[in-house]
Amino acid sequence: MKIKYFQDSDTLYIELRVTDIFETRDLDENTTIDVDQEGQICAITFEHASKRTDIPDFSYEQVAA
């Protein structure tokens, strides 16, 4: 999984897994999802991310099962 923030366009891109993207679907005016041929979500894109998320306070934690 990769998370990229593009400051120049204020876009947050979350790639859940690397695969061929079959289709991009609009969830709302500023959010899209990329799906593979089976309809599984591969990535999510948030436009205007700094207004819609808490980018400066981003943290990552892996929790053992």
N, C-alpha and C positions, 0 to 999 in steps of 0.2 A: 504494500500500500504506500502511495506517495501523496503528500499534501503540498500543494504549491500555492503561494500567494503572489499575485502580480500587482504590485503597488501602483504602477502606472495606469492600469485599467480598473483597479480596485476589485479584482476578481479572485475568488478562492476556487481552486480546482482540487477535488479529492478523487484520486484514482484508486479504486478499490482492488482492481486486479488488471493485469495486462492481458488483453485479448483483442480480437478484431471487433470494432464497433459496427453494429448493424444499423442502428437507428439512434437519433437524438430526439428526445421527447421533452416538450415544455411542461413543467409542473406548474409554473406561474410565470408572470412577466419577467422575472429575474432569476429563475432557477431552471436548469435543464438537467436531465439524466441521460447518460449514454447506456444503451443496452446491447447485449450480444444477440446472436441469432435465436437463442432460446428465450429471450426476454429477460435475462438476468442482468441486474444493474452492474455496470463496470465502473462508472464515474458519475460524479455530481459536480455541477458548476454553479456557483453563487455569484451573481453580479451585485455590485454595490455592497460588497462583503463587509466593509468596515462599519456600515450602518446597520447591518443585519446580523452580525456575529461579534464575538468578543476577540478579534484577531490579536490585539496586544497581549492578552492573557492566555494565549493558547498554551496548553501543556499536554503531554502524552504520558500515559501510565499503562503499563502492561500488568494485568492482574493474573496470577496463577490460578488455574482451575482447581 
